[in-house]
Amino acid sequence: MSLPEKPPRKAGLLMIVSAVMASFLGIRRRNDYESDAASLSLGQVVIAGIVGGIVFVAGVVVLVKVVMANLTSGN
């Protein structure tokens, strides 16, 4: 008689964000990837990826504007 398998644990917000950030950087251990695959849904990953991409692009735009403002005000 075998024990029933536990259903995969639901992923929390921190787990989703860390999985997506690790994917952006290209660093992820195999065990972490397998646990993410069991607990994350495709919708969660897609939404977190889109939000992460928007935050990244907005950060780059703000950084460029700050640098350009400092360069032009120095002249």
C-alpha positions in Angstrom: 0.0 0.0 0.0 1.5 3.3 -1.1 1.0 6.7 0.5 -1.0 9.2 -1.6 1.1 11.9 -3.1 0.8 15.3 -1.7 -0.6 17.9 -4.2 2.1 20.4 -5.3 2.3 23.4 -2.9 0.9 26.6 -4.2 3.6 29.1 -5.1 3.7 32.4 -3.2 4.5 35.8 -4.7 8.1 35.7 -3.5 8.6 32.3 -5.1 7.2 33.4 -8.4 9.3 36.6 -8.5 12.5 34.7 -7.6 11.8 32.1 -10.3 11.2 34.7 -12.9 14.3 36.8 -11.9 16.5 33.7 -11.9 15.2 33.0 -15.4 15.9 36.5 -16.6 19.5 36.1 -15.4 19.8 32.5 -16.6 20.7 31.0 -13.3 18.6 28.2 -11.8 19.5 24.9 -10.2 17.9 21.8 -11.6 16.2 21.0 -8.3 14.8 24.5 -8.1 13.6 24.3 -11.7 11.8 21.1 -11.0 10.1 22.4 -7.9 9.0 25.5 -9.8 7.6 23.4 -12.6 5.5 21.5 -10.0 4.2 24.6 -8.1 4.0 27.4 -10.7 1.2 27.7 -13.3 1.8 29.0 -16.8 -0.4 32.0 -16.1 1.6 33.0 -13.1 4.9 32.8 -14.9 3.6 34.8 -17.9 2.2 37.6 -15.8 5.3 37.8 -13.6 7.5 37.8 -16.7 5.5 40.6 -18.4 5.5 42.7 -15.2 9.2 42.0 -14.7 10.0 43.1 -18.3 8.0 46.3 -17.9 9.8 47.1 -14.6 13.1 46.4 -16.2 12.4 48.6 -19.3 11.0 51.4 -17.1 14.2 51.2 -14.9 16.4 51.5 -17.9 14.4 54.5 -19.3 14.6 56.3 -15.9 18.4 55.6 -15.6 19.0 57.0 -19.1 17.0 60.1 -18.3 18.8 60.7 -15.1 22.2 60.2 -16.8 21.3 62.5 -19.7 19.9 65.2 -17.3 23.2 65.1 -15.4 25.3 65.3 -18.6 23.4 68.3 -20.0 23.2 70.2 -16.8 27.0 69.9 -16.3 27.7 72.0 -19.5 
